Amino acid sequence: MLPRCAERRRKSFLATAANAESSGSDKCICRCSETRWRASHRKTVRDRADASPPYTFGKWHAENEQHIRESGLAFTFLRPNSFMQNFITYFPPRDGTIYLPWGNGKASLVDARDIAAVAAEALTSEGHEGKTYTLTGPAALGIAEVASILSEVADREINYVDVPESAARDGMLQAGVPQWQVEPILELHATNKQNRWTAVTADVEKVTGNPPTDFAQFARDHVEKFRAS
């Protein structure tokens, strides 16, 4: 099925999944694509990464990038930092509190809408082949700062509790998160706690012509979700 979905496309968007099997799927697509349309262009998005990422999700995604490089296809890689939307989906405030094992760590959180805007530009305009864009928001924020911004925007008190890693692990397991996924997620939390992803880049504005969305604007755009959480 994967080869058939790729065979008639000159450009495609590939968002790699956060699991070990994604590497094999991406390799299959690349082989099919290389055979059928050698002048094609692939744009792939994965999480923020170092050249040799020390965490599991990063290693899997780095393998995907390597497959694409070795395929001979033209490509554009997008490497976004942690999504602002995670505070709606994965760790929203619960009863007015955000529970995360980040300590005082900060990250230059990015709005997923900005990632989509960069992807659309890379797919519909020229000059992005062979480029790697590291996508961030305009500032590095700690979770206490996130909670403060949400409190002001939602007009209610939202606090941050720095939970021990063991409590975060137990909470995920009790919520039904698979064991294989729990440990890699904890690695990401630990990376954020170590302030490894605080750098801010200009890549969103460089590609789209618009500055990246700041967290206060993101919160205003989704204020009803934070008033209800």
C-alpha positions in Angstrom: 0.0 0.0 0.0 2.8 2.5 0.8 4.4 2.3 -2.7 1.0 2.9 -4.4 0.4 6.0 -2.3 3.7 7.5 -3.4 4.0 6.5 -7.0 2.3 9.5 -8.7 3.5 12.3 -6.4 6.3 14.7 -7.3 6.3 16.2 -3.8 5.0 14.7 -0.6 4.8 15.5 3.1 6.1 12.8 5.4 5.5 13.1 9.2 7.4 10.3 10.8 5.7 8.4 13.6 7.3 8.1 17.1 7.9 4.4 17.0 10.7 2.1 15.8 8.6 0.8 12.9 8.5 4.2 11.2 12.0 3.8 10.0 11.2 0.8 7.9 8.0 2.4 6.5 9.9 5.5 5.5 12.6 3.4 3.8 9.9 1.6 1.8 8.5 4.9 0.6 11.9 6.2 -0.4 12.8 3.1 -2.4 9.5 3.3 -4.3 9.9 7.0 -4.8 13.4 6.7 -6.1 12.4 4.1 -8.6 9.3 5.9 -10.0 10.2 9.6 -9.8 13.8 10.4 -9.4 13.2 14.2 -9.8 10.9 14.2 -6.8 11.1 16.3 -3.6 10.3 15.0 -0.1 9.6 17.1 2.9 9.8 15.3 6.2 9.1 16.6 9.7 10.4 15.1 12.9 11.1 16.3 16.4 13.9 18.7 17.4 17.2 16.8 17.0 20.9 17.0 17.3 23.2 15.5 14.7 23.5 12.4 17.0 20.5 12.6 19.3 21.0 10.9 22.7 17.3 10.0 23.1 15.3 7.2 21.6 12.7 9.2 19.5 15.5 11.3 18.1 17.5 8.2 17.1 14.5 6.7 15.3 13.9 10.0 13.4 17.6 10.4 12.6 17.4 6.9 10.9 14.5 8.2 8.8 16.5 11.2 7.7 19.5 9.0 6.8 17.2 6.8 4.7 16.0 9.8 2.8 19.5 11.2 2.2 20.7 7.8 0.9 17.7 7.5 -1.4 19.1 10.3 -3.7 15.7 12.2 -3.5 15.6 15.9 -3.0 14.4 16.7 0.5 13.7 19.4 3.0 13.9 18.4 6.7 11.8 20.2 9.3 13.0 19.8 12.9 10.4 21.5 15.3 10.9 21.9 19.0 8.2 20.8 21.4 4.7 21.8 20.3 2.7 24.4 22.2 -0.3 22.2 21.4 1.0 19.6 23.8 -0.5 21.7 26.6 -3.9 20.9 25.0 -3.4 17.2 24.1 -0.7 15.5 26.1 -0.2 17.5 29.3 -3.1 20.0 29.7 -3.8 21.6 33.1 -5.8 19.3 35.3 -7.8 20.9 38.0 -5.8 24.1 37.4 -2.3 22.4 37.6 0.2 21.3 35.0 2.1 18.2 36.2 5.5 17.6 34.5 9.0 16.4 35.5 10.7 19.4 33.8 12.2 21.0 36.9 13.2 24.6 35.9 14.0 23.5 32.4 13.0 25.7 29.5 12.2 25.0 25.8 11.6 27.3 22.8 8.1 25.8 22.2 6.7 26.2 18.7 3.1 26.5 17.5 2.2 23.5 15.2 0.4 26.0 12.9 3.8 27.6 12.2 5.2 24.2 11.3 2.3 23.7 8.9 3.0 27.1 7.3 6.7 26.2 6.8 5.7 22.9 5.3 3.2 24.4 2.9 5.8 27.0 1.8 8.4 24.3 1.3 6.0 22.2 -0.8 4.7 25.0 -3.0 7.8 27.1 -3.6 11.3 26.6 -4.8 14.6 27.0 -3.1 14.1 24.6 -0.1 15.8 21.5 -1.5 18.5 20.1 0.7 17.6 22.5 3.5 17.1 21.7 7.2 15.0 24.1 9.2 14.9 24.0 13.0 11.6 25.5 14.0 11.1 27.2 17.3 8.9 29.8 19.0 10.3 33.3 19.7 11.4 32.6 23.3 12.4 29.7 25.6 9.9 29.2 28.4 9.8 27.2 31.6 6.6 25.5 32.7 6.1 28.0 35.5 6.1 30.8 32.8 3.7 28.8 30.7 1.4 28.4 33.7 1.6 32.2 34.4 0.7 33.1 30.8 -2.2 30.6 30.8 -3.4 32.1 34.1 -3.5 35.6 32.8 -5.1 34.7 29.5 -7.7 32.3 30.9 -8.4 34.6 33.9 -8.0 31.7 36.4 -5.2 30.3 38.5 -3.0 27.7 36.8 0.0 26.3 38.6 2.9 24.1 37.8 4.0 21.1 39.9 7.4 19.6 39.2 6.7 15.9 39.7 9.4 13.2 40.2 10.2 11.1 37.2 8.8 8.0 39.0 5.5 9.7 39.5 5.3 10.7 35.9 6.1 7.1 34.9 3.4 5.7 37.1 0.9 8.3 35.9 1.5 7.4 32.2 1.3 3.7 32.9 -2.0 4.1 34.8 -3.3 6.2 32.0 -2.6 3.3 29.6 0.4 4.6 27.8 2.4 1.6 26.4 5.5 0.7 28.3 7.6 1.0 25.1 6.5 4.6 24.8 6.8 5.7 28.4 10.6 5.5 28.7 11.2 7.5 25.5 8.8 10.2 26.7 10.6 10.4 30.0 13.8 10.9 28.0 12.3 13.9 26.3 11.2 15.3 29.6 14.7 14.8 31.0 16.1 16.6 27.9 13.9 19.6 28.5 14.8 19.6 32.2 18.4 19.9 31.1 17.7 23.0 29.0 19.0 21.4 25.9 16.3 22.9 23.7 16.3 26.5 24.6 17.8 27.9 21.4 15.7 30.2 19.3 16.0 30.3 15.5 14.7 32.6 12.8 13.7 29.7 10.5 9.9 30.2 10.7 10.2 33.8 9.7 12.9 33.1 7.1 10.6 30.6 5.3 7.2 32.1 5.8 7.9 35.8 6.1 6.0 35.9 9.4 7.4 35.8 12.9 6.7 32.7 15.0 3.6 32.7 17.2 4.4 33.5 20.8 2.8 31.4 23.6 0.5 34.2 24.8 -1.0 34.4 21.3 -1.3 30.6 21.2 -3.1 30.7 24.6 -5.5 33.5 23.4 -6.4 31.5 20.3 -7.3 28.5 22.4 -8.5 30.2 25.6 -11.7 28.2 25.9 -9.8 25.0 26.3 -7.7 26.4 29.1 -10.8 27.9 30.9 -12.4 24.5 30.9 -9.4 22.4 32.0 
